[in-house]
Amino acid sequence: MNTKQKPHIVIIGAGFAGLETARGLAKSSVRITLIDKNNHHLFQPLLYQVAIAGLLPSQIAQPVRTIFRRQKNLAFQMGEVTGINFNEKFIKMNGSVIAYDYLVIAAGARTNFFGFDTLEKHGLQLKDLETAVATRNHLLSMFEQASHEGDPEKRKAMLTFVIVGGGPTGVETAGALAELITHVMRKDYPRLNLNEAQVILLEAGPHLIAPYPDELRQATLRLLKNKKVDVRLNTKMLNFNGQRVTLGDGSVIETQTLVWTAGAKAAEIIETLPAEKASMGRVRVNLTLNLPQFPEAFVIGDAAFLTNGNGQPLPMLSTVAIQQGQAAAKNIKLMIEGKRPVKFHYKDPGLLATVGRNAAVARIFGISFSGFIAWVIWVFLHIYRIIGFRNRLIVMFNWAWDYLFYDNQVRLITRE
Amino acid sequence: MNTKQKPHIVIIGAGFAGLETARGLAKSSVRITLIDKNNHHLFQPLLYQVAIAGLLPSQIAQPVRTIFRRQKNLAFQMGEVTGINFNEKFIKMNGSVIAYDYLVIAAGARTNFFGFDTLEKHGLQLKDLETAVATRNHLLSMFEQASHEGDPEKRKAMLTFVIVGGGPTGVETAGALAELITHVMRKDYPRLNLNEAQVILLEAGPHLIAPYPDELRQATLRLLKNKKVDVRLNTKMLNFNGQRVTLGDGSVIETQTLVWTAGAKAAEIIETLPAEKASMGRVRVNLTLNLPQFPEAFVIGDAAFLTNGNGQPLPMLSTVAIQQGQAAAKNIKLMIEGKRPVKFHYKDPGLLATVGRNAAVARIFGISFSGFIAWVIWVFLHIYRIIGFRNRLIVMFNWAWDYLFYDNQVRLITRE
């Protein structure tokens, strides 16, 4: 085989964007090296379910090697990329150097604490399997501690759960946690007065899920209130020291739990790149998704900054990442053929967020609706999107079981 | 309710022995406090399956509170017991003191490295969920590292897996790991020559599964050799420094992986007890399972030392623990009624160990057999014994899937 002639495409990151690029090149006469620091792809939209003990880590993760078993032009390497040389076209990883003809940087995002040191130290996050499992362990431990706490003030603080951020992740986490308390914990802790427990959702702006039509924002608020979530809009968080949250108006909430869902920024490797950055450390790319100075280098997904027709930056969402991955693969194929890459246009497929059992909000084909039907669509669409037929079956089984028996799967506290 | 009059029974440990004691007292007019440092009961006989990526932690663990939801005379407390005062009849935990009328110490066992410091530092173990997951992460990482190692010597060392101990755990782990390599890893790593990989099982004595009839020992040896496991009998391990294993005859095996299954000793809390100890730090108990000086204190399961009719110490097995738990519950009920406790007699239910796909050895009702039938019995008996109907269904589904598609469930490398 004359593999030396085939262009070598290096893809950094096996998230939605990287995966889609690799798939888009499956039938091309190229060599692909896909790199990730984990050995698995993670279905991030369901990460909050791991935190509330609804799903297991392995049910929303799939080994990259398994995904690409049949794609013979792809090799996977697990490891951390430590440097990129755009001029000489190579990357550094695992102590060696890998040369590329085309590079796709799809390294994703990490939590943005906006410089709050105490928040970074004490706050919980939902960014990868490890942080989600740590959040689960913390939440469940609070109930255990409360169960043998005699002081009513301390017990109330242990059973107070603050979630910051009124975006889809914050909304979904708050709704699911409220249901866990009402339906499951009440049975596990019959001696504990769980009327003392409360879930508080803080949002600095005037709306939940701000980018969406007002009827959906209102529906979300109403559905969360039905679940007894204490939603506080226009409420800034000033500090969290592990024992109490201080709000913008100077008032405090006594709690040991703060889940931070209010910010993201581009991955660490992006910081060091000699490329122009926009807000959240994202790399400014051409409309063709590559770098102005190095057209063979693409940046896509959460790490890339691009605006839509209205001048709004494209959100850090899986739908954007998937479409950009497809576009990058297409442009690489065009460039290999000596043609010009084409501009990327984002097609917004709508919104779908669950607020708990039988409750979700949706905007599909321009129609907004909420309630049971939206929830059924959410359930089936998410099962369909999970990678791996086995995972789909198991998640379906689990959700059916939880739905019928009000019983969350894994309430395991594991040691860190 | 006049609960003050009811005898208070404190059970330390929610393993097989503690669980069975608590269940045996379900219909008694007593108050039970069950304590464990974890919030879950662990089905230890399948722990090696977590290590070889065959099952998920939560599938062999069940929250204690869920198990005892319907047993109203029982309260669970998660925490570590830090002291026991037999004279004044109280225990210390979570910074407070709990008085008891009867105490059942079922604290189990931990890995015994027999003072090998380097082994404790570098060796892998299968004692709880954390060590099993750490073993899984290490095993899978070796394949990832080997996949980009250019030096053939180093690569061979990465793909050499040493398991020490020819008991059921060592035999089951070696067989399952050999199958993982042959059936699954070969597909995940098409570029890696897995003929270089080898599983070596070291046993210091002349036999595998020593306490059993010779025909079963021979069958075990033969089945493992069929799976290409390199079984070395009469082979002592002298040292393991993380890079190589030194054997008794001075020869070395270059490897980064050693799974230690060759020793257990009583749990830490047992060390400090003012009670007579036997081998492995186990507490010498009366034939009625309680302490000679403190008859209201029982020690059962792995932590207890008792001999059978032939003067042989009872093994650290779940079958012994379960029978002792039942016996302790019975004796406590007798003593509450003012009667004398009765002697414990162990009924050996036989042996059942799997050596891999379609292969197991069994001794049931005095009949020894091996092969496919033994394996089918093993599969169904283990599914039956797992706690929780949901876990049973999911384990059954997983094993059927693995069997049909040669595909192990979770080959996730998680960060520690």
Interface residues (C-beta under 8 A of the other chain):
Chain A: N38 N39 H40 L56 P57 S58 A61 P63 R65 T66 R69 A75 Q77 M78 G79 N94 S96 L129 E130 V133 L140 E144 S147 H148 K187 D188 Y189 P190 R191 R390 L393 I394 F397 W401 D407 Q409 V410 R411 L412 I413 T414 R415
Chain B: N38 N39 H40 L56 P57 S58 A61 P63 R65 T66 R69 A75 Q77 M78 G79 N94 S96 L129 E130 V133 L140 E144 S147 H148 K187 D188 Y189 P190 R191 R390 L393 I394 F397 W401 D407 Q409 V410 R411 L412 I413 T414 R415
